[in-house]
C-alpha cells in the first residue's frame, strides 16, 4: 500500500494496542491506541482521518456498546469493528445492531489479530462501495433537481405561450361578425385555458409530476366563469374534495378538458332563460378513484337522443375519457343534468 491505513484501536490495555500494531504494520496498517472513550471521541472529532475504528468491548467504567452510537453520530464516521472476548453471542449481535460493521472474537492466544486484519480489509471495501453509492445517489439527486428546474421553466414558457394564444383567440372572437364563429372561438379559448392552467400549476408546484386536483379545478372554474360569461348569467360553483388529491400531469390535462366541455355545454343548454347554477364536484371514491361531476338544475338531459350543436364537445369528452380509462355516467335526477366522470388515480 502506498499510504498507511490508519486504525484507531480503543482498548483500556495499551499493551494490546502495541501488539496489534506490530502484527498489522507489515501489511500497511498503522494502529493508534487510546484507552478511554473520551480520548477516542477527541481524536475522531479533531479531524483525525482514521479509516477504521477497532473497538474493544470492555473499557474503563463502560463497555464499547455505549460508545458505538457516539462514534456513529460523528460526521464522516469510519466503520467500526467490534472486538470482544465474551463468548455470549448476544454481545456481538448488540454491537451489529448498534452500528458496527463486523465483530472479532478476542482469544487469549492472539489469533484474533489476523482475523481483525481481514475484517479491516473487508470493512474498508464495504465503506468504499457505500461512499461510491452515496456519491452516485447525490449525483442522481442533483441531476433530478436540474431536470425539474428545467421542466418548471418549460412549463412556465408553455403556460405563457398558451395564455398569449388564448388572448389572440379572444381578440379574434371579438372581431368575428358571425355569432357562430364567436361561440366556437370562445369554446376554443376555454379549451386552451384548461391546458394552460395545468402548466401554470406545474411551474409553481414542488412536484412537477403531479397537480393537486382541488387547486387546479378551482382555478379552472374561475377562468371558465369569466370566459363563458357571454353564454349566460350563470353562477358557477366548485365543491372541492374533502382531502387533497394529487393527479398525474397527463391525467389532469384530460380531466381539465372534460370539465371544460361539460361546463360549456351546461352554460349553453341547461337553462332556457340563461340563468341558473352550475356545480362542479370532486371527491375521492372507492379505494383509489376520483369522481368529478358537473350538474345543474335546468331542463335536463339523459345523454340520449339528439345532440344539440355540432357534437364536437361530446366527441372531445369521450376521447379524453378513453385517455383516462374513465367511466362517464348521466346520473338520474328529478330535475336538471348530472354528468359524472370516474377513473382510477
C-alpha positions as CSV (number, residue, x, y, z in Angstrom):
1,X,0.0,0.0,0.0
2,X,1.4,3.4,-0.9
3,X,-0.2,5.1,2.2
4,X,-0.7,3.6,5.6
5,X,-4.2,2.6,6.6
6,X,-4.9,4.4,9.9
7,X,-6.6,2.3,12.5
8,X,-7.9,3.8,15.8
9,X,-7.9,1.0,18.4
10,X,-9.9,1.7,21.5
11,X,-8.8,-0.6,24.4
12,X,-8.1,0.0,28.1
13,X,-5.0,-2.2,27.7
14,X,-2.4,-0.2,25.8
15,X,-0.1,-3.2,25.6
16,X,-2.6,-5.0,23.3
17,X,-2.6,-2.0,21.1
18,X,1.2,-2.2,20.7
19,X,1.0,-5.9,19.9
20,X,-1.8,-5.2,17.3
21,X,0.3,-2.5,15.6
22,X,3.3,-4.9,15.4
23,X,1.0,-7.5,13.8
24,X,-0.5,-5.2,11.3
25,X,2.3,-2.8,10.4
26,X,3.9,-5.2,7.9
27,X,0.6,-5.2,5.9
28,X,0.4,-1.4,5.6
29,X,-1.7,-0.6,8.7
30,X,-0.8,2.0,11.3
31,X,-2.5,1.4,14.6
32,X,-3.0,4.2,17.2
33,X,-4.3,3.2,20.5
34,X,-6.5,5.1,23.0
35,X,-7.7,3.8,26.3
36,X,-10.9,5.8,27.0
37,X,-14.0,6.8,25.1
38,X,-13.2,10.5,25.9
39,X,-9.8,10.2,24.1
40,X,-11.3,8.3,21.2
41,X,-14.0,10.9,20.6
42,X,-11.5,13.7,20.9
43,X,-9.2,12.0,18.3
44,X,-12.1,11.4,15.9
45,X,-13.7,14.8,16.5
46,X,-10.4,16.7,15.9
47,X,-10.5,15.7,12.2
48,X,-8.4,12.6,12.7
49,X,-8.6,10.8,9.3
50,X,-9.0,7.2,10.5
51,X,-10.0,4.6,8.0
52,X,-11.4,2.1,10.6
53,X,-12.1,2.0,14.3
54,X,-11.5,-1.2,16.2
55,X,-13.4,-1.1,19.5
56,X,-12.9,-3.4,22.4
57,X,-15.9,-4.5,24.5
58,X,-14.5,-3.8,28.0
59,X,-13.4,-0.3,28.6
60,X,-12.7,1.7,31.8
61,X,-16.0,2.4,33.5
62,X,-18.1,1.4,30.4
63,X,-18.5,-1.0,27.6
64,X,-17.8,-0.5,23.9
65,X,-21.5,-0.8,23.1
66,X,-22.1,2.6,24.8
67,X,-19.5,4.2,22.5
68,X,-20.8,2.9,19.2
69,X,-23.7,5.4,18.7
70,X,-21.5,8.3,19.8
71,X,-19.0,7.4,17.1
72,X,-21.7,6.8,14.5
73,X,-23.1,10.3,15.2
74,X,-19.9,12.0,14.1
75,X,-19.7,13.4,10.6
76,X,-17.9,11.0,8.2
77,X,-17.7,8.4,10.9
78,X,-15.4,5.5,10.0
79,X,-16.6,1.9,10.1
80,X,-16.5,0.2,13.5
81,X,-15.3,-3.4,14.1
82,X,-16.2,-4.7,17.5
83,X,-13.6,-6.7,19.4
84,X,-14.9,-8.9,22.2
85,X,-13.6,-11.6,24.4
86,X,-17.1,-12.5,25.5
87,X,-18.5,-15.8,24.3
88,X,-22.0,-14.5,24.6
89,X,-23.3,-14.2,21.0
90,X,-25.7,-11.6,22.2
91,X,-22.9,-9.1,22.7
92,X,-21.9,-9.4,19.0
93,X,-25.5,-9.1,17.9
94,X,-26.0,-6.0,20.0
95,X,-22.8,-4.4,18.5
96,X,-24.1,-5.0,15.0
97,X,-27.5,-3.6,15.8
98,X,-25.8,-0.5,17.3
99,X,-23.9,0.2,14.1
100,X,-20.7,-1.9,14.0
101,X,-20.0,-3.4,10.6
102,X,-18.3,-6.5,11.9
103,X,-17.0,-8.2,15.0
104,X,-14.0,-10.3,16.0
105,X,-13.7,-12.8,18.9
106,X,-10.6,-11.9,21.0
107,X,-8.8,-15.1,22.0
108,X,-6.0,-15.2,24.6
109,X,-3.6,-16.7,22.1
110,X,-3.8,-13.6,19.9
111,X,-5.0,-15.2,16.7
112,X,-7.7,-12.6,16.6
113,X,-5.2,-10.1,15.2
114,X,-5.1,-11.9,11.9
115,X,-8.9,-12.1,11.8
116,X,-9.0,-8.4,12.6
117,X,-6.7,-7.6,9.7
118,X,-9.1,-9.4,7.3
119,X,-12.1,-7.7,8.9
120,X,-10.5,-4.3,8.4
121,X,-9.8,-5.1,4.8
122,X,-13.4,-6.1,4.2
123,X,-14.8,-3.1,6.2
124,X,-12.7,-0.7,4.0
125,X,-14.0,-2.3,0.8
126,X,-17.6,-2.1,2.1
127,X,-17.1,1.6,3.1
128,X,-15.6,2.3,-0.3
129,X,-18.7,0.8,-2.0
130,X,-21.0,2.6,0.4
131,X,-19.5,6.0,-0.3
132,X,-19.4,5.4,-4.0
133,X,-23.2,4.5,-3.8
134,X,-23.8,7.7,-1.8
135,X,-21.9,9.8,-4.3
136,X,-23.9,8.2,-7.1
137,X,-27.2,8.9,-5.3
138,X,-26.1,12.5,-4.7
139,X,-25.3,12.9,-8.4
140,X,-28.7,11.4,-9.3
141,X,-30.5,13.8,-6.9
142,X,-28.6,16.8,-8.4
143,X,-29.4,15.7,-11.9
144,X,-33.1,15.2,-11.0
145,X,-33.2,18.7,-9.4
146,X,-31.7,20.2,-12.5
147,X,-34.2,18.4,-14.7
148,X,-37.1,19.5,-12.5
149,X,-35.9,23.1,-12.6
150,X,-35.6,23.0,-16.4
151,X,-39.1,21.3,-16.6
152,X,-40.6,24.1,-14.5
153,X,-39.1,26.7,-16.8
154,X,-40.5,24.8,-19.8
155,X,-44.0,24.7,-18.1
156,X,-43.7,28.4,-17.4
157,X,-42.9,29.2,-21.0
158,X,-45.6,26.9,-22.3
159,X,-48.2,28.5,-19.9
160,X,-47.2,32.0,-21.1
161,X,-47.4,30.9,-24.8
162,X,-50.8,29.4,-24.3
163,X,-52.0,32.5,-22.5
164,X,-50.9,34.5,-25.5
165,X,-52.7,32.2,-27.9
166,X,-55.8,32.4,-25.7
167,X,-55.7,36.2,-25.8
168,X,-55.3,36.1,-29.6
169,X,-58.3,33.8,-29.9
170,X,-60.3,36.1,-27.6
171,X,-59.4,39.1,-29.9
172,X,-60.5,37.1,-32.9
173,X,-63.8,36.3,-31.2
174,X,-64.4,40.0,-30.6
175,X,-63.6,40.8,-34.2
176,X,-65.8,38.0,-35.7
177,X,-69.1,39.0,-37.2
178,X,-70.8,35.6,-37.1
179,X,-72.4,34.6,-33.8
180,X,-71.5,31.0,-34.6
181,X,-67.8,31.9,-35.1
182,X,-67.8,33.9,-31.9
183,X,-69.2,30.9,-30.0
184,X,-66.7,28.5,-31.5
185,X,-63.8,30.8,-30.7
186,X,-64.9,31.3,-27.1
187,X,-65.1,27.5,-26.7
188,X,-61.6,27.2,-28.2
189,X,-60.3,29.8,-25.8
190,X,-61.8,27.8,-22.9
191,X,-60.0,24.6,-24.0
192,X,-56.7,26.4,-24.3
193,X,-57.2,27.9,-20.8
194,X,-57.8,24.4,-19.4
195,X,-54.5,23.2,-20.7
196,X,-52.6,26.4,-19.8
197,X,-53.9,26.0,-16.2
198,X,-52.1,22.7,-15.9
199,X,-48.8,24.2,-16.9
200,X,-49.2,27.1,-14.5
201,X,-49.8,24.7,-11.7
202,X,-46.7,22.7,-12.7
203,X,-44.2,25.5,-12.7
204,X,-45.4,26.6,-9.2
205,X,-45.6,23.1,-7.8
206,X,-42.9,21.4,-5.7
207,X,-43.6,18.2,-7.7
208,X,-43.7,18.6,-11.5
209,X,-45.0,15.0,-11.9
210,X,-48.5,15.8,-10.5
211,X,-51.0,18.5,-9.9
212,X,-53.3,19.0,-6.9
213,X,-56.9,18.5,-8.1
214,X,-58.7,20.9,-5.8
215,X,-56.4,23.8,-6.6
216,X,-56.4,23.2,-10.3
217,X,-60.2,22.7,-10.7
218,X,-60.9,25.7,-8.5
219,X,-58.7,27.9,-10.7
220,X,-60.2,26.4,-13.9
221,X,-63.7,27.1,-12.7
222,X,-62.9,30.7,-12.0
223,X,-61.4,31.1,-15.5
224,X,-64.4,29.4,-17.2
225,X,-66.8,31.7,-15.4
226,X,-65.1,34.7,-17.0
227,X,-64.6,33.1,-20.4
228,X,-68.1,31.8,-20.7
229,X,-69.9,34.8,-19.2
230,X,-71.3,35.7,-22.6
231,X,-73.2,32.4,-22.7
232,X,-75.5,33.4,-19.8
233,X,-75.7,34.8,-16.3
234,X,-75.0,31.5,-14.5
235,X,-73.5,31.0,-11.1
236,X,-70.6,28.5,-11.4
237,X,-69.6,26.8,-8.1
238,X,-66.8,24.4,-7.3
239,X,-67.2,21.9,-4.4
240,X,-63.7,20.5,-3.7
241,X,-62.8,17.1,-2.4
242,X,-62.5,16.8,1.4
243,X,-58.8,15.9,1.1
244,X,-56.1,16.9,-1.3
245,X,-55.7,14.6,-4.3
246,X,-52.6,14.6,-6.5
247,X,-53.1,13.6,-10.1
248,X,-50.5,12.8,-12.7
249,X,-49.9,15.6,-15.2
250,X,-51.3,13.8,-18.3
251,X,-54.5,12.9,-16.4
252,X,-55.0,16.4,-15.2
253,X,-54.9,17.7,-18.8
254,X,-57.6,15.2,-19.9
255,X,-59.7,15.9,-16.8
256,X,-59.5,19.7,-17.4
257,X,-60.6,19.4,-21.0
258,X,-63.6,17.2,-20.0
259,X,-64.7,19.6,-17.2
260,X,-64.4,22.5,-19.7
261,X,-66.6,20.8,-22.2
262,X,-69.2,19.8,-19.7
263,X,-69.4,23.2,-18.1
264,X,-69.5,24.8,-21.6
265,X,-72.5,22.6,-22.5
266,X,-74.3,23.4,-19.3
267,X,-73.7,27.2,-19.9
268,X,-75.2,26.9,-23.4
269,X,-78.1,24.4,-22.9
270,X,-79.0,23.8,-19.3
271,X,-81.2,26.8,-18.7
272,X,-83.7,28.2,-21.2
273,X,-83.6,31.7,-19.7
274,X,-79.8,31.7,-19.5
275,X,-79.7,32.0,-15.7
276,X,-79.0,29.2,-13.1
277,X,-76.5,27.4,-11.0
278,X,-73.9,25.0,-12.3
279,X,-71.9,23.0,-9.8
280,X,-68.7,21.0,-10.2
281,X,-67.9,18.4,-7.6
282,X,-64.7,16.5,-6.9
283,X,-64.5,13.6,-4.5
284,X,-62.4,10.5,-3.7
285,X,-64.4,7.3,-4.1
286,X,-63.8,3.6,-3.6
287,X,-60.3,2.7,-2.7
288,X,-58.3,4.7,-5.2
289,X,-60.6,6.5,-7.6
290,X,-61.7,10.1,-8.4
291,X,-65.2,11.2,-9.3
292,X,-65.8,14.6,-10.8
293,X,-69.4,15.6,-11.6
294,X,-70.9,18.6,-13.4
295,X,-74.5,19.2,-12.5
296,X,-77.3,21.8,-13.0
297,X,-81.0,22.3,-12.2
298,X,-82.0,23.0,-15.7
299,X,-84.2,21.4,-18.3
300,X,-82.3,18.1,-18.0
301,X,-80.8,15.6,-20.5
302,X,-80.1,11.9,-20.0
303,X,-77.3,11.6,-22.5
304,X,-79.6,10.0,-25.1
305,X,-81.3,11.5,-28.1
306,X,-80.3,14.2,-30.5
307,X,-77.2,16.2,-29.6
308,X,-77.5,19.9,-29.6
309,X,-74.9,21.9,-31.5
310,X,-72.1,20.3,-33.6
311,X,-71.4,17.5,-31.2
312,X,-67.7,18.3,-31.1
313,X,-67.8,18.8,-27.4
314,X,-69.3,15.3,-26.8
315,X,-66.7,13.8,-29.1
316,X,-63.9,15.6,-27.1
317,X,-65.3,14.3,-23.8
318,X,-65.4,10.7,-25.0
319,X,-61.9,11.0,-26.4
320,X,-60.5,12.3,-23.2
321,X,-62.4,9.7,-21.2
322,X,-60.7,7.0,-23.2
323,X,-57.3,8.5,-22.4
324,X,-58.2,8.4,-18.7
325,X,-59.9,5.0,-19.0
326,X,-62.8,6.7,-17.3
327,X,-66.5,5.9,-16.9
328,X,-68.9,8.6,-18.0
329,X,-72.4,8.4,-16.5
330,X,-75.5,10.6,-16.8
331,X,-76.8,10.1,-13.3
332,X,-80.7,10.3,-12.9
333,X,-82.0,13.4,-11.1
334,X,-85.5,14.7,-10.5
335,X,-84.5,17.9,-12.4
336,X,-81.5,19.0,-14.3
337,X,-78.5,17.1,-15.5
338,X,-75.6,15.4,-13.7
339,X,-72.7,14.1,-15.7
340,X,-70.1,12.2,-13.6
341,X,-66.6,11.1,-14.7
342,X,-64.9,8.4,-12.6
343,X,-61.5,6.9,-13.1
344,X,-58.6,5.3,-11.1
345,X,-56.0,7.6,-9.7
